[in-house]
Amino acid sequence: MGDAGTTIPDANYLEWKEKHPELLQPGVLVLIKDKNLRPLKWAMDRVMEVHKGADGVARVVTLKTAQGVFKTPASKLCIINLII
């Protein structure tokens, strides 16, 4: 057994990550999670810029909304994957 903070990535996750490039990129539509609203009421906005951490993982994004441009944590977003 390892430490409580040590986790081994699931093989399915690693395979999925190899097959799918970074999904959070400029131009992508996202929903902003709001714990005070039901999911159908979450705001839909477009990503303008992705800010990655020192480890290369997207941590913060710049969004363009009806109220203007602002930054928000990537963890509060749901990517809308539209296939046309």
N, C-alpha and C positions, 0 to 999 in steps of 0.2 A: 504494500500500500504506500502511496506517496503522500505528500503533504496535502492538507485540505485545500490549499490554494493552487495546487498543480492539477491541470486537467490535460487529458490526451484528446486531441481533436478526433472527431468521428471520421472514419474513412469515407463515408458518403459525403460529408461536408467538404473534405479535401478534394474529392473527385468533382463535386459541383463547382467548387471555386476554380479549378483548372479549366473547366468547360465554359464558364461564364466570365467574361471580362468584367472589369469594374462597372457596376450598373449605375452608380451615383456619379454622374458627369454633367457638364453644362448642357442645358437644353431639355433635361429630363423633367417631366411633370411629377410633382410629389404632393402628398397630403401632409399637413402639419398636425401631429397628434396634440390634442388638447384634452387634459383629464377632466375638464369641466363641461365638455360637449360630447354628444354621441358621435360615433365615427361618421355618420352620414352628414354631419354638420361641420366637419373639419375643413379648413381652408385648403384650396388647391392652388399651388404656386409653381413657378418654374425656377429651376436651379440656374444661376448665372455663373457661379464659380465654386470650385471645391477646394477647401484648404485642408491639406493632409498634415498629420503629425510627423514626428521624427521617425516613426516606424513605417511611414508610407501609407497608413490607413486614413481614410477620410474621417475627420473629426468634426469639422465645422463647414457649413455651406453658406454662400451668399444667395439669397432668394430675391426674386422680383415679384412683388405683390401689388395688389390694387392700391395699397397705402404707401408704397415706396419700395426701397431696397433695404434689406437688413440681413444680419447674420444670425444663424441658429445652429444648435448642435445637430449633427447628422443623426443621432440616436432618436430624435423626436420626429423623424420623417418616415413616411411610407411611400416607397417608389410605386408609381403607377406605370405598369408595363403594358403599353399599348402596342398591339400587333396589327398592322394595317395591311 
